[in-house]
Amino acid sequence: MINIAVMGYGTVGSGVVEVVNTNGARINQRIGDELNIKYVLDLKDFPGNPVQEKIIHDFETIIQDDDVQIVVEVMGGIEPAYTFVKRCLQAGKSVATSNKALVAKHGAELLSIAKENEINFLFEASVGGGIPIIRPLNSSLTADEIEEITGILNGTTNYMLTKMFYEGADYDTVLREAQANGYAERNPEADVEGYDACRKIAILSSLISGQQVDFEDIYCEGITKITVEDMTYARKMGGTIKLLASSKRYAGNRLHAIVAPCIIFPDHPLYNVNGVFNSIFVHGNVLGDAMFYGSGAGKLPTASAVVADVVDAAKHLNRNIMTMWKQDKLHLENKADSRRRFFVRMKGDAEEMTSALKDSFGEIEMIRIPELKEEFGFVTPVMTEGDYEARAGIYRDQILHMIRIEEHKG
Ligand code: HSE
């Protein structure tokens, strides 16, 4: 029998128990042994719920029980999750977690402790919910230099932007719906400000570079400033707006990473990724393009990935299978050097401004929405972000919003 403990009985933790109860027979067959949830650690009691007989309140019970070989950490946050996970690994217990904050901050150290102890620290559910992406990067795509990862990595914001685009729905209503569906973080600021996607792209960047990429170093812009008017311009241009998290290789091992809402067009592989779905586009130097698509948030998709990690840990009880990344930090490329086109909304009269704007930005493309009489939009030619900022500086008081354009180089 393989005994596991689940730390945290919230949305994902209850999903983990449900997955094991629902698919237990098949899971046991795949492991070749019987999986048993021995403990569920939580601060609360759950009277009337069958889980109650497994509920414990003291972490030491797990650490002191040599029969517990695998621990699931689905509490979220850094502490006490970090201390608990570290102690589990040091005690020779493999850990499966969905906790992106923990992996983004302490992944390198926890991977290295797991390796020293010939056990595993697995975190498939920390990026893309139920979509396999960590395991493919760790095992299937190891012949490649990964040159680009661009993903829709947050289900809440993709759900919101999809509803805003197709239904003209307002921001607050769609956020409430996402929360009611169990997609959003406890503090939805993490979703809408892009912090959640930022931690996820930091994890993927660390994996593909083999070095620590700190999420604090990644430029991060959320969707809180995206308006119905922005969507109207995007639609008029034949595109849509998506919150993209991207990491692209420049010379050598240098990466340019960014999280920002971007206008994309129908030829972009991520254009049709709608609702709570996530998708991750990967370009490898020998593979070419690959896409991973699926349920990116929610109780059961996330629990599915956690339990799959438990199965992997159970099949490799005394053998470390994860690729490491070094604790020394990777210095990212300067945002100012990245090149793209920019969409700009500006107050004023398009006819009067065109000539001055051409002098400043070069061959711009004007976009007008007849109902929006006090403003207009334009698209710049390809330029570096540093150049854009320098040129836009003189129009600071007139610029209403700038949205980056992400083109697919197919
Ligand atoms: N709040 C996250 C999302 C949950 O909406 O994608 C999955 O990490």
Residues whose N, C-alpha, C, O or C-beta is under 5 A from the ligand:
A	BS01	HSE	L153 N154 G155 T156 Y183 A184 E185 D191 G296 A297
